[in-house]
């Protein structure tokens, strides 16, 4: 097939068309003479970004906390199926870089934890699941992409990105391990990262892409850039970069692709050997063939020849919209078909998401066997004809302004279901813990008092604290990708403490619940480890649950654990230190 392509068609296959020039977050142009289609690339690790009627799975850190290979595979299989039904050729996940060297790093939650073996096994299982659905998976981000601060040139006002400097043994034994297992699993694509590695941009680093990935590991697929991570043209191609994404140049939508016409010129003037260009195209086409995307029954061609291709737009929620929204082309079509890909009945992906969230819930304290709870409350209270009083505290227990209130989930409000950034998705729904607990407790014997704020009014302390038999406190800590920020958090968290005065809320409830005599349960939703030392040893704090990032079925999954329907079988995928200094010099913000 590659032999039959014209030079321009070969360049089409290797070059993105530019941000928002087509319907997906990444798009290539077709090679029409050989019936090779334009390819659709779409985020991401949690689910499908910018998508309707698709599942918001738990974050990767929650998947890792299950330590369950079967769930990892099934999550990948469901994720891949949703992508296929939406017309996506290449799914931009799973994430295994950052590995998690810095516990406060903004994108750690997209991966499975800082243990390279856990990260490797989980990534390979998800890749197998995604590709068994017929979609090309992407192992990202190669490599040592360990923080959001200064990760990208000019993003922080500096001309160059930060360099991750490491020796060969550290590279191989820690950071490369998940990529090696991904290659072993047959991954079709690898994405190189924004940062420099040993003072050479990852997407222009021949030692990484040619020497280690393609030669040493024997990777047969293609390497694509992260969006604007390519910083040179011919040099990147010679260094092993096979596909540029999204196809812009050094800045967004500048129309000056570092491949595209420049790659054509380089091939014609001999600065890029034709053998290398053919290799670039062959690697992309080979992955397409390997996943059987040449099967026109399973992957029909796009209009006007067929009804295939992406059936959604990343850039509008309207049914009718521009087909090239980033250009001056005013052509419109039905760009959103609103196809529901979430599965039905026993095959519902929501059921799977709930199971992952439950099994990824980690119980780190259960003093006196307070858990599991009884749905009917206290027998002693019932015998006395009184209701068991349960108070639920914290903004994290409630719906807030809805799960999709901020772009790419880039704010901490309401209950925390995921981190933010390109790895986040549009929630079809998010079940708040309060809603699930109100349904789970028997209202005939249990009285629930909610206070969905992190500030307890002093005048209300008597009714809201002193008269309670059980207090459940919800707190959180959020972070995400560096292109968004919230409340002074620019991707990476500034520290490992709870946000929005969460520590003070727990302390106040612990000292006041039942005048200090009633039991307190603390539930933490977070993108990674948090410091618990300020309150975990308070006498009334009987149970602490790290619920990680549970996705759309948050409340129901937690209720299953609290009431013993599901064993609290989750295990920590990361280390919970007593302070940030416990993580060593390399772990600091």
Secondary structure as UniProt FT lines:
FT   HELIX           2..4
FT   HELIX           7..14
FT   STRAND          15..16
FT   TURN            19..20
FT   STRAND          26..28
FT   HELIX           32..34
FT   STRAND          40..43
FT   TURN            49..50
FT   HELIX           60..66
FT   HELIX           69..85
FT   TURN            86..87
FT   STRAND          90..92
FT   TURN            103..104
FT   TURN            106..107
FT   HELIX           108..110
FT   HELIX           116..132
FT   TURN            133..134
FT   STRAND          136..142
FT   TURN            143..144
FT   TURN            149..150
FT   TURN            153..156
FT   STRAND          163..164
FT   HELIX           168..170
FT   HELIX           171..175
FT   HELIX           177..184
FT   TURN            185..186
FT   STRAND          189..192
FT   STRAND          196..197
FT   TURN            198..199
FT   STRAND          200..201
FT   HELIX           202..204
FT   HELIX           207..216
FT   STRAND          222..225
FT   TURN            227..229
FT   HELIX           234..239
FT   STRAND          243..244
FT   TURN            252..253
FT   HELIX           260..269
FT   HELIX           274..290
FT   TURN            291..294
FT   TURN            296..298
FT   TURN            303..305
FT   STRAND          320..322
FT   TURN            325..326
FT   STRAND          332..334
FT   HELIX           345..347
FT   HELIX           349..359
FT   STRAND          362..366
FT   HELIX           367..369
FT   TURN            375..376
FT   HELIX           379..383
FT   TURN            384..385
FT   STRAND          388..393
FT   HELIX           395..397
FT   TURN            400..401
FT   TURN            403..404
FT   HELIX           407..409
FT   TURN            422..423
FT   HELIX           433..440
FT   TURN            443..445
FT   STRAND          446..451
FT   HELIX           458..460
FT   HELIX           462..466
FT   STRAND          470..477
FT   TURN            482..483
FT   TURN            487..488
FT   TURN            500..501
FT   HELIX           502..512
FT   HELIX           513..516
FT   STRAND          519..526
FT   TURN            533..537
FT   TURN            539..540
FT   STRAND          541..548
FT   HELIX           551..553
FT   HELIX           554..562
FT   TURN            563..564
FT   HELIX           580..583
FT   HELIX           585..587
//
